[in-house]
Amino acid sequence: PKPIVSFMGQEAIKNYLQTSTAETPSAIAMFVEQRQARSLRNPKAILSALEAVKICDPACGSGAYLLGMLHELLDLQQSLFATRPRLVVVCNQT
């Protein structure tokens, strides 16, 4: 079911961002769960981490988990760009 895949994806992304960035757990949780990027101290580091993430689904079932993760990552990137429009300029220059 889609809500379960979304929950699993969000939990995985929160854990990944906590280990790969210096953001606070509460800022990461607000960003991932509510798509609020305003409390992030270093949104560029979050963007870099989202671009570098690798997803593996060892069960290799229907692909629902991988597609769910793709949607989560795209939604997070979109909300990051919407909240921090200057990131789009920085991202396009690199």
Backbone as JSON, one array per atom type, in Angstrom:
{
  "sequence": "PKPIVSFMGQEAIKNYLQTSTAETPSAIAMFVEQRQARSLRNPKAILSALEAVKICDPACGSGAYLLGMLHELLDLQQSLFATRPRLVVVCNQT",
  "N": [[0.81, -1.21, 0.0], [0.39, 2.26, -0.71], [0.59, 4.32, 1.42], [2.13, 2.97, 3.34], [4.5, 2.4, 1.99], [5.33, 5.02, 1.54], [5.74, 5.89, 4.2], [7.81, 4.14, 4.98], [9.79, 4.93, 3.17], [10.16, 7.63, 3.9], [11.16, 7.34, 6.52], [13.56, 6.02, 5.99], [14.88, 7.98, 4.47], [15.08, 10.06, 6.35], [16.82, 8.89, 8.26], [19.08, 8.53, 6.64], [19.72, 11.23, 5.93], [20.32, 12.23, 8.46], [22.67, 10.92, 9.06], [24.35, 11.74, 7.04], [24.47, 14.49, 6.9], [24.85, 17.62, 8.71], [22.58, 18.52, 9.89], [19.94, 19.15, 12.29], [18.03, 16.6, 13.95], [15.33, 17.32, 14.29], [14.93, 19.37, 12.39], [15.37, 17.94, 10.06], [13.32, 16.04, 10.23], [11.07, 17.75, 10.05], [11.44, 18.71, 7.48], [11.34, 16.35, 5.88], [8.89, 15.09, 6.6], [6.94, 17.14, 6.56], [7.63, 18.72, 4.5], [8.88, 21.18, 4.91], [11.35, 23.39, 4.5], [12.49, 25.56, 5.66], [13.74, 25.59, 8.18], [16.15, 24.38, 7.82], [19.64, 24.46, 8.14], [21.71, 24.23, 6.31], [20.83, 24.02, 3.35], [21.99, 23.4, 0.89], [23.72, 21.29, 1.43], [21.85, 19.34, 2.05], [20.59, 19.07, -0.42], [22.75, 18.12, -1.95], [23.16, 15.68, -0.64], [20.72, 14.41, -1.2], [20.99, 14.15, -3.94], [23.06, 12.36, -4.08], [22.24, 10.0, -2.95], [21.77, 6.47, -2.77], [19.58, 3.9, -3.59], [18.43, 0.76, -2.57], [16.6, -2.14, -3.11], [16.42, -5.03, -1.83], [14.51, -7.05, -1.88], [13.31, -7.04, -4.35], [10.66, -6.94, -5.42], [7.6, -5.92, -6.57], [8.47, -3.45, -7.31], [7.4, -1.29, -6.08], [8.48, -0.08, -3.79], [10.86, 1.12, -4.73], [9.82, 2.91, -6.66], [8.23, 4.43, -4.95], [10.21, 5.6, -3.34], [11.51, 7.12, -5.27], [9.5, 9.0, -5.86], [9.3, 10.24, -3.33], [11.89, 11.38, -3.1], [11.91, 13.13, -5.31], [9.77, 14.83, -4.61], [10.82, 15.96, -2.27], [13.06, 17.32, -3.3], [11.74, 19.15, -4.95], [10.25, 20.64, -3.07], [12.36, 21.74, -1.66], [13.54, 23.4, -3.59], [11.37, 25.1, -4.02], [11.14, 26.4, -1.59], [13.64, 27.45, -1.21], [14.64, 29.26, -3.52], [17.07, 30.19, -4.56], [18.75, 28.03, -4.6], [18.28, 26.69, -6.96], [19.58, 28.21, -8.88], [22.25, 27.95, -7.98], [22.53, 25.2, -8.23], [22.27, 24.85, -10.99], [24.58, 26.05, -11.9], [26.67, 24.42, -11.28]],
  "CA": [[0.0, 0.0, 0.0], [1.14, 3.5, -0.88], [0.97, 4.99, 2.67], [3.19, 2.23, 4.02], [5.71, 2.64, 1.21], [5.71, 6.4, 1.82], [6.27, 5.93, 5.56], [9.11, 3.46, 4.97], [10.71, 5.79, 2.44], [10.47, 8.81, 4.71], [12.02, 6.92, 7.62], [14.89, 5.74, 5.43], [15.49, 9.26, 4.08], [15.45, 10.78, 7.59], [18.03, 8.26, 8.8], [20.18, 8.83, 5.73], [20.1, 12.63, 6.06], [20.92, 12.44, 9.78], [24.04, 10.41, 9.05], [25.17, 12.33, 5.98], [24.5, 15.96, 7.01], [24.98, 18.14, 10.07], [21.3, 19.1, 10.3], [19.34, 18.59, 13.5], [16.97, 15.63, 13.66], [14.01, 17.97, 14.19], [14.87, 20.06, 11.11], [15.24, 16.9, 9.03], [11.96, 15.49, 10.33], [10.13, 18.74, 9.52], [11.63, 18.76, 6.04], [10.91, 15.11, 5.23], [7.48, 14.78, 6.87], [6.03, 18.24, 6.25], [8.19, 19.44, 3.35], [9.24, 22.53, 5.35], [12.81, 23.49, 4.42], [12.95, 26.83, 6.23], [14.56, 25.41, 9.37], [17.42, 23.76, 7.47], [20.77, 25.39, 8.21], [22.51, 24.12, 5.1], [20.02, 23.33, 2.34], [22.83, 22.9, -0.19], [24.19, 19.97, 1.86], [20.71, 18.44, 1.91], [20.44, 18.83, -1.85], [23.86, 17.24, -2.36], [22.89, 14.34, -0.09], [19.61, 13.83, -1.96], [21.48, 13.81, -5.27], [24.04, 11.28, -3.98], [21.68, 8.82, -2.31], [21.58, 5.25, -3.56], [18.48, 3.13, -3.02], [18.46, -0.66, -2.9], [15.46, -2.94, -2.65], [16.87, -6.41, -2.01], [13.39, -7.96, -2.09], [13.04, -7.03, -5.79], [9.27, -7.34, -5.64], [6.87, -5.26, -7.65], [9.08, -2.16, -7.61], [6.65, -0.23, -5.4], [9.37, 0.64, -2.87], [11.76, 1.97, -5.52], [9.04, 4.02, -7.21], [7.85, 5.29, -3.83], [11.4, 6.38, -2.97], [11.71, 8.11, -6.33], [8.52, 10.07, -5.64], [9.7, 10.97, -2.12], [13.07, 12.19, -3.41], [11.51, 14.23, -6.21], [8.96, 15.76, -3.82], [11.73, 16.69, -1.37], [13.82, 18.26, -4.11], [10.83, 20.21, -5.39], [9.94, 21.51, -1.94], [13.58, 22.46, -1.35], [13.66, 24.47, -4.59], [10.28, 26.06, -3.82], [11.4, 27.18, -0.38], [14.94, 28.09, -1.37], [14.78, 29.39, -4.98], [18.46, 30.43, -4.97], [19.4, 26.74, -4.81], [18.13, 26.32, -8.35], [20.66, 28.91, -9.58], [23.49, 27.31, -7.58], [22.53, 23.85, -8.79], [22.47, 24.93, -12.44], [25.92, 26.55, -12.2], [27.7, 23.4, -11.02]],
  "C": [[0.86, 1.28, 0.0], [1.5, 4.19, 0.44], [2.1, 4.28, 3.42], [4.53, 2.43, 3.31], [6.22, 4.05, 1.47], [6.34, 6.53, 3.2], [7.67, 5.31, 5.6], [10.17, 4.32, 4.27], [11.12, 7.0, 3.25], [11.39, 8.46, 5.88], [13.44, 6.65, 7.13], [15.6, 7.04, 5.06], [15.91, 10.05, 5.31], [16.73, 10.21, 8.18], [19.24, 8.58, 7.94], [20.65, 10.28, 5.89], [20.75, 12.93, 7.42], [22.36, 11.95, 9.81], [24.93, 11.09, 8.03], [25.19, 13.86, 5.98], [24.63, 16.36, 8.48], [23.68, 18.77, 10.57], [20.77, 18.42, 11.56], [18.25, 17.6, 13.12], [15.59, 16.28, 13.51], [13.86, 18.73, 12.86], [14.69, 19.07, 9.96], [13.83, 16.32, 9.04], [10.93, 16.45, 9.75], [10.22, 18.8, 8.0], [11.04, 17.53, 5.36], [9.41, 14.87, 5.4], [6.53, 15.86, 6.4], [6.48, 19.08, 5.06], [8.49, 20.91, 3.67], [10.76, 22.65, 5.42], [13.35, 24.74, 5.1], [13.87, 26.67, 7.44], [15.9, 24.73, 9.07], [18.53, 24.8, 7.5], [21.58, 25.39, 6.93], [21.74, 23.34, 4.03], [20.85, 22.78, 1.17], [23.38, 21.52, 0.15], [23.08, 18.93, 1.74], [20.51, 18.08, 0.44], [21.53, 17.89, -2.36], [23.64, 15.82, -1.88], [21.77, 13.66, -0.86], [20.06, 13.41, -3.36], [22.41, 12.6, -5.23], [23.47, 9.97, -3.43], [21.55, 7.66, -3.29], [20.55, 4.4, -2.84], [18.6, 1.68, -3.5], [17.23, -1.33, -2.31], [15.82, -4.4, -2.85], [15.73, -7.4, -2.24], [13.04, -8.08, -3.58], [11.62, -7.51, -6.11], [8.67, -6.63, -6.83], [7.51, -3.94, -8.08], [8.39, -1.0, -6.91], [7.55, 0.59, -4.47], [10.28, 1.59, -3.65], [11.01, 3.15, -6.13], [8.59, 4.98, -6.12], [9.01, 6.16, -3.38], [11.68, 7.46, -4.01], [10.76, 9.28, -6.13], [8.89, 10.9, -4.41], [10.88, 11.89, -2.42], [12.73, 13.37, -4.31], [10.68, 15.27, -5.47], [9.84, 16.6, -2.89], [12.55, 17.71, -2.14], [12.95, 19.44, -4.54], [10.51, 21.17, -4.25], [11.17, 22.3, -1.51], [13.76, 23.63, -2.31], [12.57, 25.52, -4.4], [10.54, 26.97, -2.63], [12.68, 27.99, -0.51], [15.25, 28.27, -2.85], [16.23, 29.62, -5.42], [19.23, 29.12, -5.19], [19.33, 26.31, -6.27], [19.26, 26.95, -9.16], [21.99, 28.25, -9.27], [23.61, 25.94, -8.22], [22.81, 23.89, -10.29], [23.86, 25.39, -12.82], [26.98, 25.49, -11.99], [27.72, 22.34, -12.07]]
}
